[in-house]
C-alpha cells in the first residue's frame, strides 16, 4: 500500500466536517476564512496540508545547509 501522509489534526477537523455535512471544498475554505467572499482559487484541505509539509521540508533543508556552513 502507498504510504499516505498524515494530515495535521487542525485540518482533519475540517475534513471530517466536509464529509459529515456533504460540503464542498469552497464551503470549507469560506468557513475557515470566515467573512470573506467566495475564494477565487479553491484548495482542498489535503492540498493545503501537502503545501504546508513541502514548505516545512524546504525550511528543514535550508536550516540543515546553514548548519553545515554552505
LODREN-470643 format. One record per residue: residue number from 0; x, y, z of N, C-alpha, C in turn. Coordinates in Angstrom, 3 decimals, decimal comma. Layout:
- num|n.c1|n.c2|n.c3|ca.c1|ca.c2|ca.c3|c.c1|c.c2|c.c3
- NUM|X|Y|Z|X|Y|Z|X|Y|Z
...
This chain:
- num|n.c1|n.c2|n.c3|ca.c1|ca.c2|ca.c3|c.c1|c.c2|c.c3
- 0|0,833|-1,185|0,000|0,000|0,000|0,000|0,873|1,241|0,000
- 1|0,335|2,321|-0,549|1,061|3,575|-0,599|1,157|4,183|0,792
- 2|2,274|4,827|1,051|2,466|5,490|2,326|1,707|6,813|2,301
- 3|0,597|6,878|2,996|-0,267|8,049|2,972|0,209|9,053|4,021
- 4|0,383|10,317|3,592|0,825|11,352|4,513|-0,288|11,663|5,515
- 5|0,091|11,827|6,760|-0,878|12,126|7,814|-1,218|13,613|7,768
- 6|-2,505|13,896|7,782|-2,987|15,271|7,761|-2,996|15,792|9,192
- 7|-2,475|17,019|9,424|-2,479|17,567|10,789|-3,894|17,638|11,366
- 8|-3,988|17,537|12,682|-5,282|17,496|13,370|-6,133|18,724|13,080
- 9|-5,488|19,913|12,970|-6,275|21,122|12,730|-6,976|21,081|11,373
- 10|-6,424|20,329|10,418|-7,078|20,173|9,114|-8,045|18,988|9,118
- 11|-7,722|17,973|9,896|-8,565|16,777|9,941|-9,972|17,110|10,408
- 12|-10,104|18,071|11,303|-11,422|18,504|11,791|-12,271|19,001|10,623
- 13|-11,646|19,783|9,730|-12,378|20,322|8,574|-12,729|19,220|7,583
- 14|-11,857|18,260|7,414|-12,125|17,136|6,513|-13,329|16,349|7,028
- 15|-13,355|16,104|8,337|-14,485|15,384|8,926|-15,790|16,152|8,741
- 16|-15,757|17,474|8,930|-16,960|18,297|8,747|-17,423|18,259|7,296
- 17|-16,467|18,320|6,373|-16,804|18,280|4,947|-17,526|16,979|4,593
- 18|-17,014|15,874|5,099|-17,623|14,571|4,804|-18,971|14,418|5,505
- 19|-19,034|14,835|6,765|-20,260|14,643|7,548|-21,436|15,451|7,010
- 20|-21,159|16,698|6,608|-22,240|17,583|6,171|-22,297|17,755|4,654
- 21|-21,524|16,952|3,923|-21,535|16,960|2,454|-21,273|18,362|1,903
- 22|-20,226|18,992|2,410|-19,866|20,339|1,983|-18,822|20,289|0,876
- 23|-18,752|21,361|0,094|-17,743|21,438|-0,956|-16,452|22,006|-0,373
- 24|-15,395|21,914|-1,139|-14,118|22,469|-0,712|-14,244|23,991|-0,569
- 25|-15,032|24,613|-1,454|-15,240|26,062|-1,383|-15,953|26,451|-0,083
- 26|-16,949|25,667|0,320|-17,661|25,944|1,571|-16,705|25,880|2,761
- 27|-15,861|24,880|2,782|-14,915|24,716|3,883|-13,930|25,869|3,918
- 28|-13,412|26,251|2,746|-12,449|27,344|2,710|-13,099|28,651|3,163
- 29|-14,330|28,903|2,733|-15,030|30,119|3,164|-15,246|30,096|4,674
- 30|-15,607|28,952|5,214|-15,825|28,841|6,648|-14,525|29,079|7,413
- 31|-13,424|28,557|6,897|-12,132|28,737|7,549|-11,707|30,197|7,519
- 32|-11,979|30,878|6,418|-11,571|32,271|6,282|-12,593|33,229|6,888
- 33|-13,753|32,727|7,220|-14,827|33,451|7,871|-14,982|34,921|7,481
- 34|-16,033|35,186|6,774|-16,369|36,558|6,446|-15,917|36,996|5,066
- 35|-15,055|36,247|4,390|-14,613|36,625|3,043|-15,595|36,111|2,024
- 36|-15,576|36,700|0,849|-16,425|36,246|-0,251|-15,872|34,950|-0,814
- 37|-16,561|34,409|-1,774|-16,161|33,138|-2,380|-14,713|33,219|-2,877
- 38|-13,874|32,261|-2,505|-12,466|32,292|-2,906|-12,297|32,051|-4,403
- 39|-11,349|32,745|-4,994|-11,078|32,583|-6,420|-10,337|31,287|-6,707
- 40|-9,425|30,920|-5,841|-8,623|29,715|-6,020|-8,914|28,775|-4,859
- 41|-9,791|27,816|-5,088|-10,192|26,887|-4,031|-9,176|25,759|-3,939
- 42|-8,676|25,527|-2,712|-7,745|24,435|-2,457|-8,370|23,521|-1,422
- 43|-8,174|22,240|-1,607|-8,696|21,281|-0,643|-7,816|21,293|0,601
- 44|-8,342|20,776|1,682|-7,574|20,680|2,920|-6,343|19,800|2,694
- 45|-6,531|18,741|1,926|-5,406|17,846|1,632|-4,303|18,590|0,880
- 46|-4,693|19,453|-0,067|-3,704|20,237|-0,806|-2,980|21,196|0,130
- 47|-3,729|21,836|1,032|-3,109|22,749|1,987|-2,113|22,014|2,878
- 48|-2,481|20,818|3,320|-1,587|20,024|4,170|-0,323|19,645|3,404
- 49|-0,480|19,290|2,132|0,672|18,913|1,307|1,603|20,109|1,104
- 50|1,032|21,288|0,850|1,822|22,504|0,671|2,571|22,837|1,951
- 51|1,872|22,717|3,080|2,491|23,009|4,368|3,659|22,053|4,628
- 52|3,470|20,784|4,318|4,532|19,796|4,530|5,723|20,086|3,618
- 53|5,453|20,486|2,383|6,521|20,820|1,431|7,323|22,010|1,946
- 54|6,636|23,049|2,411|7,311|24,230|2,945|8,139|23,885|4,169
- 55|7,607|23,013|5,002|8,313|22,589|6,210|9,603|21,852|5,830
- 56|9,523|20,993|4,824|10,699|20,246|4,374|11,753|21,198|3,798
- 57|11,311|22,212|3,062|12,245|23,189|2,500|12,946|23,975|3,609
- 58|12,184|24,352|4,653|12,782|25,074|5,778|13,814|24,203|6,489
- 59|13,487|22,915|6,660|14,432|21,988|7,296|15,718|21,893|6,488
- 60|15,558|21,798|5,159|16,708|21,661|4,270|17,593|22,910|4,352
- 61|16,983|24,103|4,323|17,736|25,352|4,433|18,461|25,437|5,766
- 62|17,780|25,049|6,818|18,370|25,092|8,151|19,561|24,142|8,236
- 63|19,409|22,974|7,636|20,491|21,993|7,658|21,696|22,500|6,857
- 64|21,443|23,143|5,713|22,534|23,684|4,910|23,256|24,817|5,656
- 65|22,492|25,648|6,362|23,096|26,729|7,163|23,985|26,139|8,239
- 66|23,490|25,072|8,859|24,222|24,425|9,941|25,553|23,874|9,450
- 67|25,542|23,361|8,210|26,761|22,786|7,635|27,721|23,869|7,133
- 68|27,222|25,102|7,054|28,078|26,215|6,626|28,149|26,374|5,121
- 69|27,168|25,903|4,402|27,157|26,018|2,931|26,503|27,310|2,538
